[in-house]
Amino acid sequence: TRWNLVTGVQTCALPILRQVAMALGEGAVLKKHTTDVPATLIMVKGTVRFVIYGQEIVLKDLDTYQIPADIEHEVIGVEKQNVFIITKLLAD
């Protein structure tokens, strides 16, 4: 919440939410990368192998994973069709 000193009106800055849907085929790889802000991966359909901290985590339909900022990770498609959503809160 912020106050405008000229008008005396209280305003509220809304956060910016970015969502991106992604699809990977069987054996397709989203190569190692990082995110600058924490993100949430939500599986919509299929199965992926999520590799982070040197460990492999299998994510299936409706699974979620909280991806920390600045940590290298990669995603590998397991089934013929694998769809997931990445959600990031960018500002407040």
Secondary structure, DSSP 8 states (H G I E B T S, - for coil): -EE-TTT--EE----EEEEEEEEE-TT-EEEEE--SS-EEEEEEESEEEEEETTEEEEEETT-EEEE-TT--EEEEE-SS-EEEEEEEEEE-
